[in-house]
Amino acid sequence: MGLSGGSRFIFELSNRLVERGHEVTITHLGREEQYTWFKPVLAKVINVGGLSLAERAFRKYLSKYDFDFEKAMVRAVPDCDVNVATYCFTAYPTLYSRKGRMFYLVQNYEPWFFDDKWLSTKAEITYSLPMTKLCVSNWLTQKIGGLSIGNGINLKRFKRLKEKKAREKEWKIMAFLRGISWKQDDLVLEALSKLDAPCRLLVPRRASDEALVDMYNEADILVFGSKFEGFGYPPLEAMACGTPVVTTNCAGVSEYAVHAVNAYVALDDREHVAKAISTLLCNPSLYNRLVEGGLETARKFDFEKVVDRFESCIS
């Protein structure tokens, strides 16, 4: 339940279902301090043996006791009408629990997460399990089948706080650096190193939503370099805050990013990303067009519509 777009989706969906009168329980494998970044959490939370990495290592390698999280999760799942797996390795406990009508919330093509062939295969097999798949983007629906419930953001939270225009001196460039290979941190950093004008890099580090919105509004531009995303929140959140976006043409972001309409969609190489940044910040008319196009796009992605589609699918 750490800071990520996938966890944000789960919390947003759970909160809004609670507000609509449903009883929602989140059964998870982490620790409470991992999800303090999202407030408030309205659902009931069941912590299944939340251990630190040090505790897990001690149990496995020193005490020779490897905690079976799948069995623990099966036992912890409460009686329910609807049972939703939210990750490839929670799909098996969801199925084994035999509780409620079973659904599988798919937020990315998770076999691509793993270099280990065994883990990748285990993740891929979950898409064949007898559960109704609910996908957050059209490309995922096309790849694995199931039903599309789409995605959205909290428009009351992510919004423009002030007018902005391209600077002539120091540019403020925002980027998410996660240390994950397919997020391509190196691509972003190498592209920024090729800029002629001075710039200041803004990088969120476990920021609260309030601080994140402030940073989006402070930045002149968001640079997003992923190879693939299930949907891709940051570019859409930036658009909602009136911040132009330079992004690679990755699956997920292409659900809403249209070149020269609401974003600058660059090729997946550092030279083209660097050129895209310079072109955008040196062209006021293009910059302003992307600001307005982004704001218009974001308004179409209200998360309430996602909840409507989710309720329709499970009813």
Beta strands, then each sheet from edge to edge (+ up, - down):
strand 1: 25-28
strand 2: 44-47
strand 3: 82-85
strand 4: 101-106
strand 5: 132-135
strand 6: 147-148
strand 7: 171-174
strand 8: 199-202
strand 9: 221-224
strand 10: 245-248
strand 11: 264-266
sheet 1: 1+ 2+
sheet 2: 3+ 4+ 5+ 6+
sheet 3: 8+ 7+ 9+ 10+ 11+
end
